[in-house]
Amino acid sequence: MIIKEGYGISARFYSQGYEAQNGPLESFNRTFFRSARDSEGHGSHTASTIAGSLVPNVSLFGIANGIARGGAPSARLAIYKACWFRLCNGADVLSAMDDAISDGVDILSLSLGPRPPQPIYFQNAISIGAFHAFQKGILVSASAGNSFFPGTAINVAPWILTVAASSIDREFNSNIYLGNSKILKGFSLNHMRMETSYSLITGSAAAAKGVTPKNASFCKNNTLDAALIKGKIVVCTTEALTDNRREKGIFVRQGGGVGIILIDPMAKDIGFQFVIPGTLIGQKEATEIQAYMATEKSPVARIYPTKTILGSKPSPEMAVFSSMGPNIISPDIIKPDISGPGLNILAAWSPVATESTAEQSVNYNIISGTSMSCPHISAVAAIIKSSQPSWSPAAIKSAIMTTATVLDNTGNLIGRDPNSFETTPFDYGSGHVNPKAAVNPGLVYDFDSNDVINFLCSTGASPAQLKNLTGNLIHCQNPPIPSYNFNYPSIGVAQMNGSLSIKRTVTYYGEGQTVYAANIDNPTGVMVKVTPSKLKFLKTGEKMSFRVDFTPYKISNGNFVFGALTWSNGIHNVRSPIGLNVLSV
């Protein structure tokens, strides 16, 4: 996906690498188009999130009704389809990226990536292609991944803007009405209406012959006794975070079940569409329904259609699935970089892609993932590029990162779904995007491809590795510039032994003279001093450098401790998160 200002659309597709690795596309016996046309929905969704035109009265079966529009609707799209059946071949991806660069794009948006663990930069198609783009002045925005756990963030190269996923102030409630008149809060994308109540049964109480109650509780294939669940609502549980939740509804339907209630404490806020009326509930609601079923001789319930709830609090929250740092390749670089809306996002969809839409053809769909947050950030980058066409990818990246917010709409630190767990920059990077502020950040941290090469040299990159990335034979200077002096918008030191000083340079973009003062949020166990503590700028484009001294007085036991440096002139607040792993004092 690429973006240029003006109207228009163009497209290419790539399958040679995929078919060489996996065989002809026709051999998979699945719906597809041997063209750039979308048959899976994912490409339509991400493209319209970036640059979709204004379309009134859009919804998913009445859910999330309103005007749909992309973040930068005046942008021009070019589509490079390099993935098939949810798999991407590296050669195809690299070919697509190189063609996009040759076509003269401004922004490259990649809602795709390798499975964790992240491959080293010199052996990963996206990292290599993104560096080629960076050299040509093209910003690459890419998804951080949907792997739930620490250390699973992908697309973590310093020249990529790595995007995590957070929620918006909107919920989709599909509540349960119990026979005792209690209403339990559920979450779903359920447009089907139950006209009456139905008997309840747990999956564990409906085990097929030879299946343990525990295995039957997960409602997987061939685990339920059709005679026991026919005409009933089945209460199922999740076995693992990676469970296919939609399949459970299919298996319940196969046995004659009329509804599914899925106990899913971790992913309960994610909207799923089941082939029968269904909803997800958390542990509190699970305890209530289990108590009701244990005390009622003939328990019954009804699942209500989904209602759209606006103005929910707290918001944003980090999505439970959003991959987290630390960056396993370059731990001095805090990743992800930024967070954007990625939970239950409505956007355009391919009408032939019915697998995730309860087997129904739709033109708009609601799905979740860092694939959804990435195009939001790409759109913001496009807006910045249109207003500051001379800015480098690093400058645009800095503008987005340093203006982000770490507070939710209750004034508290952004938490993490499902229970507002405590977060750090390894969850959200510099924070949740603030598009309006990003267009006019005040100061930016800039760097170019030579700075990137110096950074890679500091991490021990060999001439052969650098040639694989750049195409040129490069010899590192000796001694190398320390990695923590790379002019990144965030500040990370993965191995701090005693006191340490780092250097950064900022460029001023504004009108007239101004003075920025440093404000410090000290990481636990570390004193931070900035010299000079004030920066006086006389004109736009002026650069000034400063030193940050870290004096630790307490080790961090192998964990990072976090703080922040914020430069403020009373109008702009330019914030950089600080992450330090203190090994000795």
C-alpha positions as CSV (number, residue, x, y, z in Angstrom):
1,M,0.0,0.0,0.0
2,I,1.4,3.4,-0.9
3,I,0.1,6.9,-0.8
4,K,0.5,10.0,-2.8
5,E,-1.6,13.2,-2.8
6,G,-4.3,13.6,-5.4
7,Y,-7.0,11.2,-6.6
8,G,-6.5,7.9,-8.3
9,I,-5.7,4.3,-7.8
10,S,-3.4,1.7,-9.4
11,A,-2.5,-1.9,-8.6
12,R,-0.1,-4.7,-9.2
13,F,0.1,-8.3,-8.0
14,Y,2.9,-10.8,-7.3
15,S,2.6,-14.6,-7.0
16,Q,5.8,-16.0,-8.6
17,G,7.6,-16.5,-5.3
18,Y,4.5,-17.9,-3.5
19,E,3.8,-20.4,-6.3
20,A,7.4,-21.5,-6.5
21,Q,7.3,-22.3,-2.8
22,N,3.8,-23.6,-2.4
23,G,2.5,-24.7,-5.8
24,P,-0.1,-23.2,-8.1
25,L,-2.7,-21.0,-6.6
26,E,-5.4,-23.1,-8.2
27,S,-4.2,-26.2,-6.2
28,F,-5.5,-24.7,-2.9
29,N,-9.2,-25.0,-4.0
30,R,-10.0,-21.6,-2.5
31,T,-11.6,-18.5,-3.8
32,F,-9.1,-16.1,-5.3
33,F,-8.4,-13.7,-8.2
34,R,-5.2,-14.0,-10.2
35,S,-5.1,-10.2,-10.2
36,A,-4.7,-7.4,-7.7
37,R,-8.4,-7.8,-6.8
38,D,-9.0,-8.6,-3.1
39,S,-10.7,-12.0,-2.3
40,E,-9.8,-12.0,1.5
41,G,-11.0,-8.7,2.7
42,H,-7.8,-7.7,4.5
43,G,-6.5,-5.5,1.7
44,S,-9.8,-3.7,1.2
45,H,-10.0,-3.1,4.9
46,T,-6.5,-1.6,5.3
47,A,-6.7,0.4,2.0
48,S,-10.0,2.1,2.9
49,T,-8.7,2.8,6.5
50,I,-5.9,4.9,4.9
51,A,-7.7,6.6,2.1
52,G,-11.3,5.6,1.8
53,S,-13.7,8.2,0.5
54,L,-16.6,9.4,2.6
55,V,-19.5,7.0,2.5
56,P,-22.7,7.7,4.5
57,N,-24.9,5.1,6.3
58,V,-22.2,2.4,6.6
59,S,-22.4,-0.4,9.1
60,L,-22.1,-4.1,9.7
61,F,-25.7,-5.2,9.8
62,G,-26.5,-2.0,11.6
63,I,-23.6,-2.2,14.0
64,A,-21.3,0.9,14.2
65,N,-23.5,2.8,11.9
66,G,-22.3,6.2,10.6
67,I,-20.2,7.9,7.9
68,A,-17.1,5.8,6.9
69,R,-14.0,7.6,5.7
70,G,-10.3,7.0,5.5
71,G,-7.7,8.9,7.5
72,A,-6.5,10.7,4.3
73,P,-9.3,10.4,1.9
74,S,-7.7,12.8,-0.7
75,A,-4.6,10.5,-1.0
76,R,-4.0,8.4,-4.1
77,L,-3.6,4.7,-3.6
78,A,-1.4,2.2,-5.3
79,I,-2.0,-1.4,-4.2
80,Y,0.7,-4.1,-4.3
81,K,-0.8,-7.5,-3.6
82,A,2.0,-9.9,-2.5
83,C,0.1,-12.2,-0.2
84,W,-2.2,-15.2,-0.9
85,F,-4.4,-17.2,1.6
86,R,-2.9,-15.2,4.5
87,L,0.7,-16.1,3.7
88,C,3.3,-13.8,2.3
89,N,6.4,-14.9,0.3
90,G,9.5,-12.8,1.0
91,A,10.6,-12.6,-2.6
92,D,7.1,-11.4,-3.6
93,V,7.0,-8.8,-0.8
94,L,10.5,-7.5,-1.7
95,S,9.6,-7.3,-5.4
96,A,6.4,-5.4,-4.4
97,M,8.3,-3.0,-2.2
98,D,11.0,-2.3,-4.8
99,D,8.3,-1.6,-7.5
100,A,6.6,0.8,-5.1
101,I,9.8,2.6,-4.6
102,S,10.4,2.8,-8.3
103,D,6.8,4.1,-8.8
104,G,7.7,7.1,-6.6
105,V,5.6,6.5,-3.6
106,D,5.6,8.7,-0.5
107,I,4.4,6.3,2.2
108,L,4.5,2.5,2.3
109,S,2.0,0.8,4.6
110,L,2.6,-2.8,5.5
111,S,-0.1,-4.7,7.5
112,L,2.0,-7.8,7.4
113,G,5.2,-9.3,8.9
114,P,7.1,-12.4,9.9
115,R,6.0,-14.7,12.6
116,P,8.0,-14.2,15.9
117,P,10.8,-14.3,16.6
118,Q,11.8,-11.4,14.4
119,P,14.5,-12.5,11.9
120,I,17.7,-10.4,11.9
121,Y,17.4,-7.3,9.6
122,F,19.9,-8.6,7.0
123,Q,17.8,-11.8,6.4
124,N,14.3,-10.3,6.4
125,A,12.6,-9.1,3.2
126,I,10.6,-6.4,4.9
127,S,13.6,-5.0,6.8
128,I,15.6,-5.0,3.6
129,G,12.8,-3.5,1.4
130,A,12.1,-0.9,4.1
131,F,15.7,0.2,4.2
132,H,15.7,0.7,0.4
133,A,12.5,2.8,0.9
134,F,14.1,4.8,3.7
135,Q,17.2,5.5,1.5
136,K,14.8,7.0,-1.1
137,G,12.9,9.2,1.5
138,I,9.9,6.9,1.9
139,L,8.4,6.3,5.3
140,V,7.5,2.7,6.0
141,S,4.8,2.1,8.6
142,A,4.3,-1.6,9.6
143,S,2.3,-3.7,12.1
144,A,3.9,-4.8,15.4
145,G,2.1,-8.1,15.3
146,N,-0.7,-9.9,17.1
147,S,1.2,-12.3,19.4
148,F,0.0,-11.2,22.8
149,F,3.3,-11.7,24.7
150,P,6.5,-9.7,25.6
151,G,9.3,-9.9,23.2
152,T,7.1,-10.8,20.2
153,A,7.0,-7.4,18.4
154,I,7.9,-7.7,14.7
155,N,9.0,-5.2,12.1
156,V,11.3,-3.7,14.7
157,A,14.0,-2.2,12.4
158,P,14.9,1.3,13.5
159,W,14.0,2.6,10.0
160,I,10.5,1.3,10.3
161,L,7.6,3.0,12.2
162,T,6.3,0.0,14.2
163,V,2.6,0.2,15.2
164,A,0.9,-1.4,18.1
165,A,-2.9,-1.6,18.5
166,S,-5.2,0.1,21.0
167,S,-8.9,0.5,21.4
168,I,-11.3,3.4,20.7
169,D,-14.1,4.8,22.8
170,R,-16.7,2.4,21.4
171,E,-17.9,-1.1,22.5
172,F,-20.1,-3.7,20.9
173,N,-22.3,-5.3,23.6
174,S,-24.2,-8.4,23.0
175,N,-25.8,-9.1,26.3
176,I,-27.3,-12.3,27.8
177,Y,-30.7,-12.3,29.4
178,L,-30.9,-15.1,32.0
179,G,-34.1,-16.9,33.1
180,N,-33.8,-15.2,36.5
181,S,-34.0,-11.8,34.8
182,K,-30.4,-11.0,35.3
183,I,-28.5,-9.4,32.4
184,L,-24.9,-10.3,31.8
185,K,-22.6,-8.1,29.7
186,G,-21.2,-9.8,26.6
187,F,-19.2,-8.6,23.6
188,S,-19.8,-9.7,20.1
189,L,-20.8,-8.7,16.6
190,N,-24.1,-10.5,16.6
191,H,-27.0,-9.2,14.4
192,M,-29.1,-12.3,14.8
193,R,-32.2,-12.0,17.0
194,M,-33.4,-14.7,19.4
195,E,-37.2,-14.5,19.6
196,T,-37.3,-16.6,22.7
197,S,-35.1,-18.1,25.5
198,Y,-33.4,-21.5,25.0
199,S,-32.1,-24.1,27.4
200,L,-28.4,-23.7,28.6
201,I,-25.9,-26.4,28.7
202,T,-22.1,-26.3,29.2
203,G,-19.8,-28.0,26.8
204,S,-18.4,-30.1,29.6
205,A,-21.8,-31.5,30.3
206,A,-22.3,-32.4,26.6
207,A,-19.2,-34.5,26.0
208,A,-19.3,-36.9,23.1
209,K,-18.6,-40.6,23.8
210,G,-14.9,-41.0,24.7
211,V,-14.3,-37.3,25.2
212,T,-13.4,-35.9,28.6
213,P,-15.6,-33.1,30.0
214,K,-12.6,-30.8,30.0
215,N,-11.9,-31.3,26.3
216,A,-15.6,-31.0,25.5
217,S,-15.7,-27.6,27.4
218,F,-13.6,-26.1,24.6
219,C,-16.3,-27.0,22.0
220,K,-13.8,-28.2,19.4
221,N,-14.6,-30.5,16.5
222,N,-16.2,-33.9,17.3
223,T,-16.2,-33.2,21.1
224,L,-19.9,-32.5,21.7
225,D,-22.8,-34.9,21.8
226,A,-25.4,-33.6,19.2
227,A,-28.2,-35.3,21.1
228,L,-27.4,-33.2,24.2
229,I,-26.9,-29.8,22.6
230,K,-29.6,-29.8,20.0
231,G,-31.8,-26.7,20.4
232,K,-29.7,-25.3,23.2
233,I,-27.3,-22.5,23.9
234,V,-23.9,-24.0,24.6
235,V,-21.5,-22.4,27.2
236,C,-18.0,-23.0,26.0
237,T,-14.5,-22.0,27.2
238,T,-11.2,-21.1,25.5
239,E,-8.3,-23.4,25.9
240,A,-5.6,-21.0,24.6
241,L,-5.3,-17.4,23.4
242,T,-4.7,-18.8,19.9
243,D,-8.0,-20.7,19.8
244,N,-10.1,-20.3,16.6
245,R,-13.2,-18.8,18.3
246,R,-15.4,-18.7,15.1
247,E,-14.9,-22.4,14.6
248,K,-16.4,-23.2,18.0
249,G,-19.7,-21.7,16.7
250,I,-19.5,-23.8,13.6
251,F,-19.1,-27.0,15.7
252,V,-22.0,-26.0,18.0
253,R,-24.2,-25.4,15.0
254,Q,-23.2,-28.8,13.5
255,G,-24.5,-30.5,16.6
256,G,-27.8,-28.6,16.4
257,G,-27.0,-25.9,19.0
258,V,-28.8,-22.6,18.5
259,G,-26.4,-20.3,20.3
260,I,-22.9,-20.1,21.9
261,I,-21.7,-18.2,25.0
262,L,-17.9,-18.3,25.0
263,I,-16.1,-17.7,28.3
264,D,-13.1,-15.8,27.2
265,P,-11.6,-13.6,30.0
266,M,-8.6,-12.4,27.9
267,A,-10.1,-11.6,24.5
268,K,-13.7,-10.8,25.6
269,D,-13.5,-7.3,24.1
270,I,-12.7,-8.4,20.6
271,G,-15.7,-8.6,18.3
272,F,-16.3,-11.9,16.7
273,Q,-19.0,-13.0,14.3
274,F,-20.4,-16.5,14.9
275,V,-22.6,-18.5,12.4
276,I,-25.3,-18.7,15.2
277,P,-26.1,-16.1,17.9
278,G,-23.1,-15.8,20.1
279,T,-21.3,-13.6,22.6
280,L,-18.1,-13.6,24.7
281,I,-18.1,-13.0,28.4
282,G,-15.4,-12.4,31.0
283,Q,-14.7,-14.2,34.3
284,K,-17.1,-12.2,36.4
285,E,-20.0,-13.0,34.1
286,A,-18.9,-16.6,33.8
287,T,-19.1,-17.0,37.5
288,E,-22.6,-15.6,37.5
289,I,-23.9,-17.8,34.7
290,Q,-22.3,-20.9,36.2
291,A,-23.9,-20.2,39.6
292,Y,-27.3,-19.7,37.9
293,M,-26.9,-23.0,36.0
294,A,-25.9,-24.8,39.1
295,T,-28.9,-23.7,41.1
296,E,-31.7,-23.6,38.5
297,K,-33.3,-26.9,37.5
298,S,-34.0,-25.8,33.9
299,P,-31.7,-22.8,33.1
300,V,-32.5,-20.8,30.1
301,A,-31.1,-17.7,28.4
302,R,-31.4,-15.4,25.4
303,I,-28.6,-13.7,23.5
304,Y,-29.4,-10.2,22.4
305,P,-28.3,-8.6,19.2
306,T,-25.2,-6.3,19.4
307,K,-25.7,-2.7,20.5
308,T,-23.1,0.0,19.7
309,I,-22.0,1.8,22.8
310,L,-20.2,5.1,22.3
311,G,-18.1,7.1,24.8
312,S,-16.8,4.1,26.7
313,K,-14.2,4.6,29.4
314,P,-11.3,4.0,29.9
315,S,-10.1,4.5,26.3
316,P,-7.8,4.0,24.7
317,E,-6.6,0.7,26.1
318,M,-3.9,-1.5,24.6
319,A,-5.5,-4.4,22.8
320,V,-4.8,-7.8,24.5
321,F,-3.3,-9.3,21.3
322,S,-0.9,-6.4,20.5
323,S,2.7,-7.7,20.4
324,M,5.0,-6.2,22.9
325,G,8.7,-5.3,23.3
326,P,11.4,-5.5,24.2
327,N,13.0,-5.4,20.8
328,I,14.9,-8.8,20.6
329,I,17.2,-7.7,17.8
330,S,18.1,-4.2,18.9
331,P,17.1,-3.8,22.6
332,D,18.4,-0.2,22.7
333,I,15.6,0.7,20.4
334,I,12.3,0.8,22.2
335,K,9.6,-1.0,20.1
336,P,6.8,-0.7,19.2
337,D,7.1,3.0,18.3
338,I,3.5,4.1,18.5
339,S,0.0,2.8,19.0
340,G,-3.1,3.5,17.0
341,P,-6.8,2.3,16.8
342,G,-6.8,-1.5,16.0
343,L,-9.6,-3.0,18.0
344,N,-13.0,-3.6,16.3
345,I,-12.4,-1.3,13.3
346,L,-15.0,-0.9,10.6
347,A,-13.8,-0.6,7.1
348,A,-14.4,-1.9,3.5
349,W,-14.4,-5.6,2.8
350,S,-14.4,-7.9,-0.2
351,P,-17.9,-9.4,-0.6
352,V,-16.5,-12.8,-1.6
353,A,-14.6,-13.1,1.7
354,T,-17.1,-14.7,4.0
355,E,-15.0,-16.9,6.3
356,S,-14.8,-14.2,9.1
357,T,-18.3,-12.7,8.4
358,A,-20.4,-15.7,9.6
359,E,-20.7,-16.9,5.9
360,Q,-22.5,-13.8,4.8
361,S,-21.4,-11.4,2.0
362,V,-20.7,-7.8,3.3
363,N,-19.1,-4.7,1.9
364,Y,-17.9,-3.5,5.3
365,N,-16.6,-5.5,8.1
366,I,-15.4,-5.1,11.7
367,I,-12.1,-6.8,12.5
368,S,-9.1,-6.3,14.9
369,G,-5.3,-6.4,14.7
370,T,-2.2,-4.4,14.4
371,S,-3.1,-4.7,10.7
372,M,-5.9,-2.3,11.5
373,S,-3.8,0.2,13.5
374,C,-1.0,0.4,11.0
375,P,-3.1,2.1,8.2
376,H,-4.3,4.6,10.8
377,I,-0.7,5.7,11.4
378,S,0.1,5.5,7.7
379,A,-2.8,8.0,7.0
380,V,-1.4,10.4,9.7
381,A,2.1,10.1,8.0
382,A,0.5,11.0,4.6
383,I,-1.1,14.1,6.1
384,I,2.2,15.2,7.6
385,K,4.0,14.5,4.3
386,S,1.4,16.6,2.4
387,S,2.0,19.6,4.8
388,Q,5.8,19.1,5.1
389,P,6.9,17.6,1.7
390,S,10.6,18.1,2.4
391,W,10.6,16.2,5.7
392,S,12.5,12.9,5.8
393,P,10.9,9.6,6.9
394,A,12.7,10.0,10.3
395,A,11.3,13.5,10.8
396,I,7.8,12.3,10.1
397,K,8.3,9.3,12.4
398,S,9.6,11.7,15.1
399,A,6.6,14.0,14.7
400,I,4.2,11.1,15.3
401,M,6.1,9.6,18.2
402,T,6.9,12.7,20.2
403,T,3.4,14.1,20.2
404,A,1.7,10.9,21.3
405,T,-0.3,10.7,24.5
406,V,0.1,8.1,27.3
407,L,-3.1,9.0,29.1
408,D,-6.6,7.7,28.5
409,N,-9.9,9.6,28.6
410,T,-10.1,9.2,32.4
411,G,-6.7,11.0,32.8
412,N,-4.9,7.8,33.8
413,L,-2.0,6.0,32.2
414,I,-3.2,3.9,29.3
415,G,-3.9,0.3,30.5
416,R,-4.0,-3.0,28.7
417,D,-7.1,-5.1,28.0
418,P,-8.9,-6.9,29.4
419,N,-8.5,-5.6,33.0
420,S,-6.5,-2.4,32.5
421,F,-3.2,-4.1,33.3
422,E,-0.3,-1.8,33.9
423,T,1.6,-0.9,30.8
424,T,5.0,0.5,29.7
425,P,6.5,1.8,26.5
426,F,7.0,-1.9,25.5
427,D,3.2,-1.9,25.1
428,Y,2.6,1.4,23.3
429,G,6.0,2.8,22.4
430,S,5.8,6.6,22.7
431,G,2.0,6.4,23.3
432,H,-1.3,6.6,21.4
433,V,-1.2,8.7,18.3
434,N,-2.4,12.3,18.4
435,P,-2.9,13.3,14.7
436,K,-3.6,17.0,15.2
437,A,-0.4,17.5,17.3
438,A,1.7,15.4,15.0
439,V,1.2,17.8,12.1
440,N,3.0,20.5,14.1
441,P,5.4,18.9,16.6
442,G,7.7,21.8,17.3
443,L,10.9,19.8,17.4
444,V,11.9,16.6,15.5
445,Y,14.7,14.1,15.9
446,D,16.1,13.4,12.4
447,F,18.4,10.8,11.1
448,D,19.5,9.5,7.7
449,S,20.7,6.2,6.2
450,N,24.3,7.0,7.2
451,D,23.2,7.3,10.8
452,V,21.4,3.9,10.4
453,I,24.5,2.3,9.1
454,N,26.5,3.7,12.0
455,F,23.9,2.3,14.4
456,L,24.2,-1.1,12.8
457,C,28.0,-1.0,13.0
458,S,27.7,-0.3,16.7
459,T,25.7,-3.5,17.1
460,G,28.4,-5.6,15.4
461,A,27.1,-5.8,11.8
462,S,29.7,-7.3,9.4
463,P,30.6,-5.9,6.0
464,A,28.8,-8.9,4.3
465,Q,25.6,-8.2,6.3
466,L,25.7,-4.5,5.5
467,K,26.1,-5.3,1.8
468,N,23.1,-7.6,2.0
469,L,21.0,-4.7,3.3
470,T,22.4,-1.8,1.3
471,G,23.8,-3.4,-1.8
472,N,27.2,-1.7,-1.2
473,L,30.4,-2.8,0.5
474,I,30.7,-0.8,3.7
475,H,33.4,-0.8,6.3
476,C,32.5,0.4,9.8
477,Q,34.4,3.2,11.5
478,N,36.5,2.2,14.5
479,P,35.5,2.8,17.2
480,P,31.8,2.8,16.3
481,I,29.4,5.4,17.5
482,P,27.6,3.9,20.6
483,S,24.2,2.6,19.7
484,Y,22.5,4.7,22.4
485,N,23.7,7.8,20.6
486,F,21.6,7.0,17.5
487,N,19.3,10.0,17.2
488,Y,16.1,8.1,17.8
489,P,13.0,9.9,19.1
490,S,12.9,7.5,22.1
491,I,15.9,6.7,24.5
492,G,16.9,3.2,25.3
493,V,19.9,1.6,27.0
494,A,19.7,-2.1,27.3
495,Q,22.9,-2.7,29.3
496,M,23.7,0.2,31.6
497,N,26.8,-0.4,33.7
498,G,27.1,2.6,36.0
499,S,26.7,6.2,34.9
500,L,26.2,7.0,31.3
501,S,25.8,10.1,29.0
502,I,24.0,10.1,25.7
503,K,23.6,12.7,23.0
504,R,20.6,13.8,20.9
505,T,20.0,16.6,18.4
506,V,16.7,18.2,17.6
507,T,15.6,20.4,14.7
508,Y,13.2,23.3,15.3
509,Y,10.2,23.8,13.1
510,G,8.2,26.9,14.0
511,E,7.8,30.6,13.6
512,G,10.1,33.1,15.2
513,Q,12.3,32.7,18.3
514,T,11.4,30.2,21.1
515,V,12.8,28.5,24.2
516,Y,12.3,24.9,25.0
517,A,12.8,23.7,28.6
518,A,13.6,20.1,29.6
519,N,11.2,18.3,32.0
520,I,12.3,14.9,33.4
521,D,10.3,12.0,34.7
522,N,13.1,10.0,36.3
523,P,13.1,6.2,35.9
524,T,13.0,4.3,39.2
525,G,16.5,4.1,40.6
526,V,18.1,6.6,38.2
527,M,18.8,10.3,38.3
528,V,18.6,12.1,35.0
529,K,20.1,15.5,34.1
530,V,19.9,17.3,30.8
531,T,22.5,19.8,29.6
532,P,21.7,22.4,28.5
533,S,18.3,22.3,30.3
534,K,17.0,25.0,27.9
535,L,17.3,25.3,24.2
536,K,16.9,28.7,22.5
537,F,16.0,28.7,18.8
538,L,16.2,31.8,16.6
539,K,14.7,30.4,13.4
540,T,13.0,27.4,11.8
541,G,15.3,24.6,10.7
542,E,17.9,25.4,13.4
543,K,19.5,22.3,15.1
544,M,20.6,22.1,18.7
545,S,22.3,19.2,20.5
546,F,22.0,18.3,24.2
547,R,23.4,15.7,26.6
548,V,21.5,13.4,28.9
549,D,23.3,12.1,32.0
550,F,22.1,9.0,33.7
551,T,23.3,8.3,37.2
552,P,21.9,5.0,38.6
553,Y,21.7,4.3,42.3
554,K,19.8,1.1,42.2
555,I,20.0,-1.9,39.8
556,S,16.9,-3.0,38.0
557,N,17.3,-6.8,38.3
558,G,17.3,-7.4,34.6
559,N,14.1,-5.4,34.0
560,F,13.8,-2.1,32.2
561,V,12.8,0.9,34.2
562,F,11.0,3.7,32.4
563,G,10.8,7.5,32.5
564,A,10.5,10.3,30.0
565,L,12.2,13.5,28.7
566,T,9.8,16.2,27.5
567,W,10.9,19.5,25.9
568,S,8.3,22.2,26.2
569,N,8.0,25.8,25.1
570,G,4.5,26.3,26.6
571,I,2.8,25.4,23.3
572,H,4.5,22.2,22.2
573,N,5.4,19.2,24.3
574,V,8.0,17.0,22.7
575,R,8.1,13.8,24.7
576,S,10.6,10.9,24.5
577,P,10.1,7.8,26.6
578,I,13.2,6.5,28.4
579,G,13.9,2.8,29.0
580,L,16.9,1.6,30.9
581,N,18.2,-1.8,32.1
582,V,20.5,-1.0,35.0
583,L,23.0,-3.8,35.5
584,S,25.3,-2.0,38.0
585,V,25.6,1.3,39.7
